[in-house]
């Protein structure tokens, strides 16, 4: 799967019922290691596609 595909798969995990997901859960659900998931999440946040809660 391409990097873009992995990033989109992360975005698809966020729902109205589950708008917040921890890194470990997100990585597990996406089938990614935590380092890859974190790197992709940071890229998505840098492009303002997601935001991290300040206390997280």
Buried (B, 14 or more C-beta within 10 A) or exposed (E): EEEEEBBEBBEEEEEEEEEEBEBEEBBBBBEBEEEBBBBBBEBBEEEEEBEEEEEE
